[in-house]
Amino acid sequence: MPAGEAQPGPAQVQIRPLREGDAPLLLDLYLRNAHFLRPWEPLHDDVWLTPRGQEGALVAALRAQQQGVLRDFLILDGGVPAGRVTLSEISRGAFQNAYLGYFVSEDRNGRGVAGAAARLAIRHAFTAERLHRVQAAIMPRNAASIRVAEKAGMRREGLALRYLRIDGRWEDHLVYAVTAEEWSGA
């Protein structure tokens, strides 16, 4: 199922590539969810939650998409912007890998939206991008995100100590992955 199509299931979840003009949508999502996302994200400077900050971040994302190292999608639930899912640091050559990242708005949390969007992004990675592997790093205390990865068909590979600086602290992360050979569309 290509990006932009709906994921079957209880929620009508779609993903579509970010495009010019999406900065106000992203700013609204981040402003409404700043408190909810804070324990799971790196600290941002004061400009991040401003129109200028989101416009700059969007320009950088669109440039990275043109360079082929990022696929950045807006998650839509019933046509309403509900989050973001990314395939980042896309590597070619012998690795053929991308890192999966996602967030869903607090008001859509726990409804299967993140899992559906993750499955759509992984499908995109293996079909449109022809990658071999998708991996995600998740803090061990983030049980909801672990469920998303597992329901999307990913398996746990190990623990990376002090992997990312999140909310001002170096956090351990569980590494989850799936390869094209083992992914069945979950």
Secondary structure, DSSP 8 states (H G I E B T S, - for coil): --TTSEE-SSS-EEEEE--TT-HHHHHHHHHHHHHHHGGGS----TTTTSHHHHHHHHHHHHHHHHTTS-EEEEEEETTEEEEEEEEEEEE-TTT-EEEEEEEE-GGGTTTTHHHHHHHHHHHHHHTTS--SEEEEEE-TT-HHHHHHHHHTT-EEEEEEEEEEEETTEEEEEEEEEEETTT----
